[in-house]
Amino acid sequence: MDTLTKVLYVGKPVVFLLCLVPAATIVAQAFGLAGGLGANPIEAIQDHFGNWGLRFILIALAVTPLRLISGRNWIGRFRRMLGLFAFFYVAMHFLAWLVLDQSMNWQAIIADISERPFITIGFAALVMLSAMAATSTTGMRRRLGRRWQQLHNGVYAVGALGVWHYWWQVKADIREPLVYALVLAALLAYRAWYRLRGRKRAQARAHARAFDSAG
């Protein structure tokens, strides 16, 4: 069995099931099968989905650096799945707030989105992530061409907005959002360094060709 076959028929199903574990955990807690949801179950559900949404965004962002550092191109095959799970958990975080916390009170919902900054940036991240999820298929990638890459590069902005949203939400205890911020900063720094190195190498090759032509 070659590497691609292993990824498609073994790796992807295993990763898919692992990605469902956080959702299964909160469902089990809601039904009292794995502890409980504590004194504030609605907040526990919202926080659970929100935290995992942000974690999956960072995990999806880490795929390319891991692929480049390890030289194992098959790692890139998991990026779309991880990105879609990031959207799933962020969407569930939003739906928990919409249905359980706000009880579908649209007047209050619109007021919160427009007047409370941490909700505004969280909603902006959801909108951007929704656009990426809707265009994640191979067919949409072909149709959009270069615009597809420009759109999906917005995942870094989504990560920044997600960390910002969480940071403003917790207010006092910023230890966990600080960890997420540091991870995101490391991923952004690697991306910037890799691009800069690529440009320098391209310039060096161009200078070498120019020197050879002159000689």
Residue frames as qw, qx, qy, qz and C-alpha x, y, z in Angstrom:
[[0.000, 0.889, 0.457, 0.000, 0.00, 0.00, 0.00],
 [0.441, 0.380, -0.025, 0.813, 1.57, 3.30, -1.10],
 [0.165, -0.176, -0.424, 0.873, 1.58, 6.48, 0.99],
 [0.320, -0.058, -0.198, -0.924, -1.32, 8.15, -0.85],
 [0.608, -0.256, -0.676, -0.329, -3.52, 5.07, -0.43],
 [0.456, -0.264, -0.680, 0.510, -2.70, 4.93, 3.28],
 [0.020, 0.084, 0.196, -0.977, -3.62, 8.60, 3.67],
 [0.453, -0.102, -0.373, -0.803, -6.92, 8.21, 1.79],
 [0.734, -0.222, -0.555, -0.322, -8.14, 4.94, 3.29],
 [0.665, -0.309, -0.553, 0.395, -6.49, 4.86, 6.72],
 [0.316, -0.048, -0.252, 0.914, -5.20, 8.31, 7.71],
 [0.226, -0.264, -0.189, -0.918, -8.23, 10.39, 6.72],
 [0.639, -0.463, -0.524, -0.319, -10.87, 8.18, 8.40],
 [0.628, -0.312, -0.499, 0.509, -8.79, 8.08, 11.60],
 [0.182, 0.011, -0.126, 0.975, -8.25, 11.86, 11.63],
 [0.372, -0.387, -0.398, -0.744, -11.96, 12.41, 10.85],
 [0.677, -0.488, -0.550, -0.035, -13.00, 10.33, 13.87],
 [0.521, -0.222, -0.367, 0.738, -10.46, 12.08, 16.10],
 [0.006, 0.197, 0.090, 0.976, -11.82, 15.46, 15.00],
 [0.521, -0.472, -0.465, -0.538, -15.28, 14.37, 16.15],
 [0.547, -0.224, -0.680, 0.434, -14.09, 13.56, 19.68],
 [0.048, -0.033, -0.327, 0.943, -14.60, 17.13, 21.05],
 [0.503, -0.153, -0.269, -0.807, -18.18, 17.18, 19.72],
 [0.703, -0.222, -0.666, -0.113, -18.89, 13.72, 21.13],
 [0.388, -0.070, -0.619, 0.679, -17.43, 14.78, 24.49],
 [0.192, -0.032, 0.201, -0.960, -19.74, 17.78, 24.92],
 [0.659, -0.163, -0.443, -0.586, -22.77, 15.69, 23.86],
 [0.649, -0.161, -0.716, 0.199, -21.84, 13.03, 26.44],
 [0.184, -0.050, -0.493, 0.849, -21.47, 15.72, 29.10],
 [0.389, -0.127, -0.108, -0.906, -24.82, 17.23, 28.16],
 [0.779, -0.198, -0.437, -0.403, -26.50, 13.86, 28.74],
 [0.601, -0.626, 0.386, -0.314, -24.60, 13.20, 31.94],
 [0.988, 0.116, -0.088, 0.058, -22.57, 10.35, 30.45],
 [0.708, 0.205, -0.218, 0.639, -19.15, 11.95, 31.05],
 [0.245, -0.205, -0.346, 0.882, -19.43, 14.23, 34.02],
 [0.132, 0.810, 0.553, -0.146, -21.57, 17.31, 33.55],
 [0.369, 0.657, 0.199, 0.627, -21.60, 20.85, 32.21],
 [0.318, -0.025, -0.386, 0.865, -21.23, 22.61, 35.55],
 [0.037, 0.548, 0.536, -0.641, -23.25, 25.45, 37.03],
 [0.346, 0.660, -0.057, -0.665, -23.57, 27.30, 33.71],
 [0.707, 0.140, 0.663, 0.201, -24.19, 24.68, 30.99],
 [0.514, 0.831, 0.213, 0.026, -24.87, 27.19, 28.21],
 [0.009, -0.914, 0.395, 0.086, -21.56, 28.95, 28.81],
 [0.597, -0.361, 0.701, 0.148, -19.79, 25.58, 29.04],
 [0.718, 0.437, 0.523, 0.141, -21.17, 24.53, 25.63],
 [0.341, 0.940, -0.010, 0.015, -20.28, 27.85, 24.02],
 [0.229, -0.815, 0.524, 0.099, -16.76, 27.85, 25.43],
 [0.726, -0.122, 0.660, 0.149, -16.17, 24.23, 24.47],
 [0.673, 0.591, 0.399, 0.197, -17.09, 24.77, 20.83],
 [0.170, 0.978, -0.116, 0.024, -15.33, 28.14, 20.66],
 [0.432, -0.685, 0.568, 0.149, -12.08, 26.81, 22.11],
 [0.707, 0.032, 0.665, 0.240, -12.04, 23.86, 19.76],
 [0.534, 0.807, 0.241, 0.075, -12.89, 26.05, 16.80],
 [0.010, 0.939, -0.342, -0.036, -9.84, 28.20, 17.53],
 [0.587, -0.435, 0.665, 0.154, -7.67, 25.14, 18.11],
 [0.738, 0.342, 0.551, 0.187, -8.67, 23.64, 14.78],
 [0.358, 0.933, -0.020, 0.015, -7.92, 26.93, 13.00],
 [0.204, -0.808, 0.548, 0.067, -4.40, 26.83, 14.45],
 [0.707, -0.121, 0.686, 0.123, -4.01, 23.12, 13.67],
 [0.678, 0.640, 0.346, 0.106, -5.07, 23.75, 10.04],
 [0.175, 0.958, -0.226, 0.013, -2.59, 26.65, 9.84],
 [0.457, -0.630, 0.622, 0.089, 0.17, 24.37, 11.14],
 [0.900, 0.242, 0.362, 0.020, -0.27, 21.83, 8.32],
 [0.612, 0.765, -0.101, 0.177, 1.80, 23.68, 5.72],
 [0.095, -0.810, 0.547, -0.190, 4.74, 24.46, 8.06],
 [0.740, -0.286, 0.602, -0.095, 4.78, 20.82, 9.19],
 [0.860, 0.451, 0.231, 0.058, 4.73, 19.66, 5.56],
 [0.420, 0.848, -0.256, 0.199, 7.58, 21.99, 4.59],
 [0.301, -0.722, 0.588, -0.204, 9.72, 21.25, 7.64],
 [0.756, -0.174, 0.624, -0.091, 9.25, 17.48, 7.48],
 [0.132, 0.389, -0.717, -0.563, 9.31, 17.18, 3.69],
 [0.202, 0.241, 0.949, -0.024, 6.27, 14.87, 3.89],
 [0.204, -0.027, -0.331, -0.921, 3.91, 16.26, 1.29],
 [0.357, -0.372, -0.825, -0.231, 1.11, 13.86, 2.25],
 [0.165, -0.384, -0.584, 0.696, 0.50, 15.95, 5.40],
 [0.157, 0.145, -0.147, -0.966, -1.07, 18.59, 3.15],
 [0.315, -0.243, -0.803, -0.444, -3.87, 16.15, 2.33],
 [0.307, -0.505, -0.744, 0.311, -5.39, 16.80, 5.77],
 [0.110, -0.083, -0.120, 0.983, -5.55, 20.59, 5.51],
 [0.361, -0.253, -0.409, -0.799, -9.01, 20.86, 3.95],
 [0.598, -0.418, -0.681, -0.058, -10.56, 18.43, 6.41],
 [0.437, -0.323, -0.469, 0.696, -9.06, 20.26, 9.38],
 [0.025, -0.031, -0.077, -0.996, -10.20, 23.60, 7.98],
 [0.480, -0.349, -0.537, -0.599, -13.75, 22.32, 7.58],
 [0.588, -0.443, -0.633, 0.241, -13.74, 21.03, 11.16],
 [0.239, -0.141, -0.247, 0.928, -12.55, 24.47, 12.26],
 [0.294, -0.192, -0.296, -0.888, -15.59, 25.94, 10.51],
 [0.579, -0.381, -0.689, -0.213, -17.86, 23.29, 12.07],
 [0.506, -0.395, -0.566, 0.518, -16.76, 24.06, 15.63],
 [0.076, -0.087, -0.074, 0.991, -16.83, 27.83, 15.14],
 [0.395, -0.263, -0.479, -0.738, -20.32, 27.55, 13.61],
 [0.588, -0.437, -0.680, 0.030, -21.48, 25.42, 16.56],
 [0.339, -0.245, -0.387, 0.822, -20.04, 28.04, 18.93],
 [0.154, -0.046, -0.158, -0.974, -22.08, 30.70, 17.12],
 [0.523, -0.320, -0.619, -0.490, -25.24, 28.56, 17.05],
 [0.500, -0.374, -0.678, 0.389, -24.93, 27.82, 20.78],
 [0.119, -0.212, -0.221, 0.945, -24.81, 31.58, 21.40],
 [0.281, -0.097, -0.408, -0.863, -27.63, 32.24, 18.93],
 [0.607, -0.316, -0.621, -0.382, -30.05, 29.58, 20.15],
 [0.633, -0.375, -0.609, 0.295, -29.14, 28.78, 23.76],
 [0.340, -0.248, -0.297, 0.857, -27.85, 32.13, 24.98],
 [0.123, 0.118, -0.102, -0.980, -29.90, 34.59, 22.91],
 [0.394, 0.388, 0.779, -0.295, -32.98, 32.37, 22.33],
 [0.332, 0.408, 0.628, 0.573, -33.16, 33.62, 18.71],
 [0.025, -0.873, -0.322, 0.366, -33.99, 37.14, 19.88],
 [0.631, 0.460, 0.253, 0.570, -32.93, 38.85, 16.67],
 [0.033, -0.948, -0.033, -0.316, -33.15, 42.37, 18.04],
 [0.608, -0.735, 0.289, 0.078, -30.75, 41.51, 20.86],
 [0.846, 0.026, 0.345, 0.405, -28.54, 39.49, 18.50],
 [0.470, 0.704, 0.175, 0.503, -28.14, 42.35, 16.02],
 [0.247, -0.939, 0.102, -0.216, -27.51, 44.79, 18.87],
 [0.767, -0.518, 0.313, 0.212, -24.80, 42.56, 20.34],
 [0.776, 0.250, 0.313, 0.487, -23.07, 42.06, 16.99],
 [0.312, 0.776, 0.144, 0.530, -23.08, 45.77, 16.22],
 [0.268, -0.882, 0.101, -0.373, -22.38, 47.15, 19.69],
 [0.750, -0.572, 0.327, 0.051, -20.13, 44.65, 21.49],
 [0.274, 0.762, -0.542, -0.225, -16.67, 44.65, 19.84],
 [0.274, -0.341, 0.899, 0.019, -15.61, 41.13, 20.85],
 [0.627, 0.371, 0.661, -0.179, -18.81, 39.73, 19.31],
 [0.476, 0.807, -0.084, -0.340, -18.36, 41.90, 16.21],
 [0.143, 0.654, -0.716, -0.199, -14.89, 40.52, 15.48],
 [0.440, -0.067, 0.890, -0.102, -16.01, 36.98, 16.29],
 [0.640, 0.570, 0.434, -0.279, -18.86, 37.31, 13.81],
 [0.362, 0.803, -0.362, -0.305, -16.46, 38.74, 11.20],
 [0.154, -0.433, 0.884, 0.092, -14.23, 35.68, 11.65],
 [0.565, 0.238, 0.765, -0.195, -17.25, 33.39, 11.19],
 [0.578, 0.733, 0.103, -0.343, -18.27, 35.16, 7.96],
 [0.218, 0.723, -0.615, -0.225, -14.75, 34.83, 6.53],
 [0.297, -0.232, 0.925, -0.044, -14.51, 31.20, 7.59],
 [0.643, 0.426, 0.550, -0.320, -17.92, 30.48, 6.04],
 [0.513, 0.763, -0.218, -0.328, -16.71, 31.89, 2.70],
 [0.055, 0.557, -0.822, -0.101, -13.66, 29.62, 2.83],
 [0.472, 0.029, 0.857, -0.203, -15.75, 26.56, 3.74],
 [0.645, 0.586, 0.317, -0.374, -18.18, 27.28, 0.89],
 [0.544, 0.760, -0.317, -0.161, -15.31, 27.47, -1.61],
 [0.473, -0.564, 0.677, 0.015, -13.25, 24.57, -0.26],
 [0.878, 0.234, 0.417, -0.023, -14.07, 22.14, -3.07],
 [0.522, -0.150, 0.541, 0.642, -11.75, 21.37, -5.96],
 [0.305, 0.644, 0.587, 0.385, -14.38, 22.65, -8.41],
 [0.112, -0.975, -0.181, 0.064, -14.59, 26.04, -6.67],
 [0.511, -0.585, 0.323, 0.540, -10.81, 26.26, -6.62],
 [0.469, 0.190, 0.600, 0.620, -10.74, 25.84, -10.40],
 [0.132, 0.820, 0.495, 0.254, -13.53, 28.37, -10.95],
 [0.259, -0.949, -0.067, 0.166, -12.00, 31.05, -8.75],
 [0.692, 0.546, -0.156, 0.447, -8.43, 30.60, -9.97],
 [0.399, 0.295, -0.397, 0.772, -6.03, 33.06, -8.35],
 [0.388, -0.523, 0.061, -0.757, -8.86, 34.60, -6.32],
 [0.870, -0.328, -0.354, -0.102, -9.27, 31.27, -4.49],
 [0.696, -0.003, -0.389, 0.604, -5.79, 31.52, -2.98],
 [0.030, 0.394, -0.153, 0.906, -6.33, 35.17, -2.08],
 [0.652, -0.479, -0.166, -0.563, -9.57, 34.26, -0.30],
 [0.906, -0.283, -0.308, 0.061, -8.09, 31.31, 1.58],
 [0.485, 0.272, -0.383, 0.738, -5.05, 33.29, 2.68],
 [0.348, -0.585, 0.028, -0.732, -7.60, 35.06, 4.86],
 [0.820, -0.355, -0.449, 0.024, -7.39, 32.13, 7.28],
 [0.511, 0.039, -0.397, 0.761, -4.52, 33.96, 8.99],
 [0.197, -0.334, 0.049, -0.921, -6.82, 36.94, 9.55],
 [0.745, -0.388, -0.380, -0.387, -9.46, 34.52, 10.86],
 [0.742, -0.159, -0.501, 0.416, -6.92, 33.14, 13.33],
 [0.227, 0.157, -0.274, 0.921, -6.01, 36.66, 14.49],
 [0.445, -0.369, -0.133, -0.805, -9.68, 37.63, 14.88],
 [0.798, -0.318, -0.497, -0.124, -10.39, 34.41, 16.76],
 [0.588, -0.095, -0.476, 0.648, -7.58, 35.03, 19.25],
 [0.016, -0.233, 0.099, -0.967, -8.65, 38.65, 19.62],
 [0.612, -0.391, -0.354, -0.589, -12.28, 37.61, 20.18],
 [0.787, -0.308, -0.509, 0.161, -11.24, 35.17, 22.89],
 [0.437, 0.064, -0.355, 0.824, -8.83, 37.63, 24.52],
 [0.220, -0.301, 0.013, -0.928, -11.51, 40.32, 24.85],
 [0.702, -0.372, -0.454, -0.404, -14.05, 37.81, 26.07],
 [0.736, -0.265, -0.530, 0.326, -12.02, 36.48, 29.00],
 [0.144, -0.926, -0.010, -0.349, -10.96, 40.01, 30.11],
 [0.468, -0.788, 0.374, -0.142, -8.96, 39.08, 33.23],
 [0.718, -0.312, 0.604, 0.148, -7.45, 35.59, 32.89],
 [0.561, 0.720, -0.245, -0.327, -5.64, 35.84, 29.56],
 [0.438, -0.472, 0.749, 0.156, -3.34, 32.83, 29.98],
 [0.663, 0.252, 0.697, 0.108, -5.10, 30.56, 27.49],
 [0.510, 0.841, 0.183, -0.013, -5.68, 33.19, 24.77],
 [0.100, -0.857, 0.465, 0.196, -2.04, 34.23, 25.25],
 [0.578, -0.196, 0.762, 0.215, -0.94, 30.68, 24.41],
 [0.611, 0.587, 0.523, 0.094, -3.08, 30.76, 21.26],
 [0.208, 0.967, -0.076, -0.129, -1.66, 34.18, 20.37],
 [0.310, -0.671, 0.627, 0.247, 1.91, 32.89, 20.71],
 [0.630, 0.114, 0.742, 0.199, 1.17, 29.84, 18.56],
 [0.489, 0.802, 0.343, 0.021, -0.42, 32.04, 15.89],
 [0.004, -0.935, 0.295, 0.199, 2.52, 34.46, 16.02],
 [0.486, -0.400, 0.726, 0.277, 4.95, 31.56, 15.52],
 [0.614, 0.404, 0.657, 0.169, 2.97, 30.29, 12.51],
 [0.319, 0.937, 0.132, -0.046, 2.82, 33.77, 10.98],
 [0.221, -0.815, 0.471, 0.255, 6.54, 34.30, 11.61],
 [0.594, -0.112, 0.742, 0.292, 7.36, 31.02, 9.88],
 [0.547, 0.672, 0.488, 0.104, 5.21, 31.93, 6.90],
 [0.128, 0.979, -0.103, -0.121, 6.89, 35.34, 6.61],
 [0.394, -0.624, 0.620, 0.269, 10.37, 33.81, 6.95],
 [0.650, 0.147, 0.709, 0.230, 9.64, 31.13, 4.35],
 [0.461, 0.833, 0.302, 0.053, 8.36, 33.70, 1.85],
 [0.059, -0.936, 0.304, 0.166, 11.36, 35.94, 2.44],
 [0.535, -0.380, 0.703, 0.276, 13.74, 33.02, 1.97],
 [0.644, 0.447, 0.596, 0.175, 11.98, 32.09, -1.27],
 [0.300, 0.951, 0.068, -0.029, 12.34, 35.63, -2.60],
 [0.258, -0.797, 0.502, 0.215, 16.03, 35.74, -1.69],
 [0.628, -0.085, 0.728, 0.260, 16.64, 32.42, -3.42],
 [0.561, 0.696, 0.435, 0.110, 14.77, 33.61, -6.51],
 [0.098, 0.976, -0.165, -0.103, 16.86, 36.79, -6.55],
 [0.452, -0.569, 0.639, 0.252, 20.08, 34.78, -6.16],
 [0.664, 0.235, 0.669, 0.240, 19.11, 32.53, -9.10],
 [0.403, 0.885, 0.230, 0.031, 18.26, 35.59, -11.20],
 [0.124, -0.901, 0.377, 0.177, 21.64, 37.17, -10.39],
 [0.594, -0.286, 0.705, 0.262, 23.41, 33.91, -11.21],
 [0.629, 0.523, 0.543, 0.189, 21.65, 33.68, -14.60],
 [0.217, 0.975, 0.002, -0.043, 22.46, 37.32, -15.32],
 [0.343, -0.732, 0.540, 0.234, 26.14, 36.69, -14.44],
 [0.661, 0.017, 0.704, 0.261, 26.26, 33.59, -16.66],
 [0.521, 0.760, 0.374, 0.107, 24.69, 35.49, -19.56],
 [0.022, 0.970, -0.211, -0.115, 27.17, 38.33, -19.14],
 [0.484, -0.524, 0.652, 0.257, 30.05, 35.87, -19.10]]
